[in-house]
Amino acid sequence: MPAPLRVGIVGCGNVALNFHVPAYQAEPDRFTITALADTTPERLELGRTGTGLTPEQVHGDPLDLIARDDVDVIDVCTPQHLHRDLVVAAAAAGKHILCEKPLAATPADAAAMVRAADEAGVVLGVVHNYLFFPEIIAARELIDDGAIGEVRTVTVDMLGVVDSPGAAGYRPRWRHDPAAAGGGVLMDMLHGVYLAEHFLDEPVERVSAYVDAATPGDAVEGLALCRLESARRAALVNIGWGFGPGGIRINGSKGRMVLRYRDEGTIPWAPFEAMALTTESGTETVGLPPGQELGPLVADALRITVADFADAVAAGRAPAGSGRAALRTLEATVAAYASAALGRSVDIPLPPDGPVHRQGVIGLAELDIPATSSVRTRGLFGLTPNGS
Ligand SMILES: NC(=O)c1ccc[n+]([C@@H]2O[C@H](COP(=O)([O-])OP(=O)(O)OC[C@H]3O[C@@H](n4cnc5c(N)ncnc54)[C@H](O)[C@@H]3O)[C@@H](O)[C@H]2O)c1
């Protein structure tokens, strides 16, 4: 058995301390956490006491962690607008990188990260952990076995997302700041976008969308209805904060699969309930154990995510959530914002020299956004109803 990967975690916020730290600690033969970094002293101290590290192993400056010789993997758990500089520095230091989703707040940042990892010859993995939920794995396997023929459409409903604040000691409202988050509920829950891509199994080429604020005056959207088109297939991805319905439906040339969650709720707040497979022979319930509640579900998926990442490092292969796949997912997400603002479909990849590729939602201000656009009338992403 190879020596455990030595992991340095940057950002000791909610996701790091609740899920990443336990995932590594669950596999002591494969991982050892050797260092932590956080710019917020109280979060760093929480991380230090939770992991039992010494004061010499924790850093207020993440670059000091990246410079350490006893770190093989940098695990980036900060908000997304900060991912780029950390990932580029980690790659330059020859470290493998696991980065939280979304890979970045802008496609340009994400592309720079993918480039930096390629140039350094290190593995860049992104935490696309919903790929490892048991019913998602089972649905993909059924499709691969030909159970519903060729996939035609995919519908991912996540309209019951809980608007969770960030860590209290840092900036609890950073998810509502377009410059930090790069968007609202759609960006935060782009899990729905990569799940749709996963089932479409063809690159998304065109996106159209409607977005709206959940609360008047909010700077980011709380509702996003998106259509993603690939060469021969299409997906509808509907994501919103609130109490709307959830569930996944996959329609193929020879059948359909419908994944239901408790009370028609949204993954992962509502546990998986049942998957129905319908073909010309009738409808059957696919035999799967009932889903877990959010905490254990996400904890298990994080354990599989880090194990897959370690396997990828050992084998020199791309992890399930690769940097390249995450860049595509981010492009589709940002294209949805551009589409909603412009009132037309938007092709991806986005032009690399365009404002939306360079600056994400902040770049929308440089486009000619119609006065009737919901993005403008609601004052989302810094746009104003009358001006820019
Ligand atoms: N995969 C998932 O299921 C999942 C779930 C939650 C969050 N996330 C992602 O994880 C990331 C963090 O989210 P969170 O909920 O933990 O946020 P959070 O607000 O709870 O924590 C952010 C942490 O980053 C720290 N930080 C800020 N700037 C820093 C810097 N320059 N260097 C080091 N640390 C810095 C803050 O002090 C804070 O402790 C986001 O990208 C988010 O989208 C993913």
The ligand as an SDF file (V2000), in Angstrom:
LIG
                    3D

 44 48  0  0  0  0  0  0  0  0999 V2000
  -19.7660   19.9970   -2.7200 N   0  0  0  0  0  0  0  0  0  0  0  0
  -20.6780   20.3980   -1.8540 C   0  0  0  0  0  0  0  0  0  0  0  0
  -21.6580   19.6900   -1.5990 O   0  0  0  0  0  0  0  0  0  0  0  0
  -20.4950   21.7370   -1.1860 C   0  0  0  0  0  0  0  0  0  0  0  0
  -21.2350   22.0720   -0.0480 C   0  0  0  0  0  0  0  0  0  0  0  0
  -21.0060   23.3190    0.5530 C   0  0  0  0  0  0  0  0  0  0  0  0
  -20.0860   24.2000    0.0120 C   0  0  0  0  0  0  0  0  0  0  0  0
  -19.3950   23.8540   -1.1180 N   0  0  0  0  0  0  0  0  0  0  0  0
  -18.3940   24.7750   -1.6960 C   0  0  0  0  0  0  0  0  0  0  0  0
  -17.3050   24.9030   -0.7970 O   0  0  0  0  0  0  0  0  0  0  0  0
  -16.7790   26.2320   -0.8120 C   0  0  0  0  0  0  0  0  0  0  0  0
  -16.8460   26.8170    0.6060 C   0  0  0  0  0  0  0  0  0  0  0  0
  -18.1910   26.8260    1.0410 O   0  0  0  0  0  0  0  0  0  0  0  0
  -18.5550   26.8580    2.6130 P   0  0  0  0  0  0  0  0  0  0  0  0
  -20.0110   26.6300    2.7160 O   0  0  0  0  0  0  0  0  0  0  0  0
  -17.6440   25.9870    3.3840 O   0  0  0  0  0  0  0  0  0  0  0  0
  -18.2270   28.3960    2.9340 O   0  0  0  0  0  0  0  0  0  0  0  0
  -18.0240   29.0640    4.3760 P   0  0  0  0  0  0  0  0  0  0  0  0
  -18.4380   30.4700    4.2840 O   0  0  0  0  0  0  0  0  0  0  0  0
  -18.6410   28.1840    5.4210 O   0  0  0  0  0  0  0  0  0  0  0  0
  -16.4380   28.9680    4.5720 O   0  0  0  0  0  0  0  0  0  0  0  0
  -15.5090   29.6650    3.7860 C   0  0  0  0  0  0  0  0  0  0  0  0
  -14.1770   29.6350    4.5320 C   0  0  0  0  0  0  0  0  0  0  0  0
  -13.1330   30.0970    3.6820 O   0  0  0  0  0  0  0  0  0  0  0  0
  -12.2760   30.9100    4.4810 C   0  0  0  0  0  0  0  0  0  0  0  0
  -11.4910   31.7940    3.6240 N   0  0  0  0  0  0  0  0  0  0  0  0
  -11.9060   32.9000    2.9830 C   0  0  0  0  0  0  0  0  0  0  0  0
  -10.8960   33.4190    2.2680 N   0  0  0  0  0  0  0  0  0  0  0  0
   -9.8180   32.6140    2.4360 C   0  0  0  0  0  0  0  0  0  0  0  0
   -8.4930   32.6010    1.9330 C   0  0  0  0  0  0  0  0  0  0  0  0
   -8.0510   33.5350    1.0590 N   0  0  0  0  0  0  0  0  0  0  0  0
   -7.6650   31.6030    2.3340 N   0  0  0  0  0  0  0  0  0  0  0  0
   -8.0780   30.6720    3.2010 C   0  0  0  0  0  0  0  0  0  0  0  0
   -9.3380   30.6150    3.6980 N   0  0  0  0  0  0  0  0  0  0  0  0
  -10.1920   31.5760    3.3090 C   0  0  0  0  0  0  0  0  0  0  0  0
  -13.2280   31.6220    5.4090 C   0  0  0  0  0  0  0  0  0  0  0  0
  -12.5700   32.1960    6.5220 O   0  0  0  0  0  0  0  0  0  0  0  0
  -14.1820   30.5130    5.7860 C   0  0  0  0  0  0  0  0  0  0  0  0
  -13.7120   29.7710    6.8970 O   0  0  0  0  0  0  0  0  0  0  0  0
  -17.6080   27.0060   -1.8430 C   0  0  0  0  0  0  0  0  0  0  0  0
  -16.9500   27.0160   -3.0850 O   0  0  0  0  0  0  0  0  0  0  0  0
  -18.8990   26.1870   -1.9100 C   0  0  0  0  0  0  0  0  0  0  0  0
  -19.5710   26.3080   -3.1530 O   0  0  0  0  0  0  0  0  0  0  0  0
  -19.5820   22.6360   -1.7010 C   0  0  0  0  0  0  0  0  0  0  0  0
  1  2  1  0
  2  3  2  0
  2  4  1  0
  4  5  1  0
  4 44  2  0
  5  6  2  0
  6  7  1  0
  7  8  2  0
  8  9  1  0
  8 44  1  0
  9 10  1  0
  9 42  1  0
 10 11  1  0
 11 12  1  0
 11 40  1  0
 12 13  1  0
 13 14  1  0
 14 15  2  0
 14 16  1  0
 14 17  1  0
 17 18  1  0
 18 19  2  0
 18 20  1  0
 18 21  1  0
 21 22  1  0
 22 23  1  0
 23 24  1  0
 23 38  1  0
 24 25  1  0
 25 26  1  0
 25 36  1  0
 26 27  1  0
 26 35  1  0
 27 28  2  0
 28 29  1  0
 29 30  1  0
 29 35  2  0
 30 31  1  0
 30 32  2  0
 32 33  1  0
 33 34  2  0
 34 35  1  0
 36 37  1  0
 36 38  1  0
 38 39  1  0
 40 41  1  0
 40 42  1  0
 42 43  1  0
M  CHG  2   8   1  16  -1
M  END
$$$$
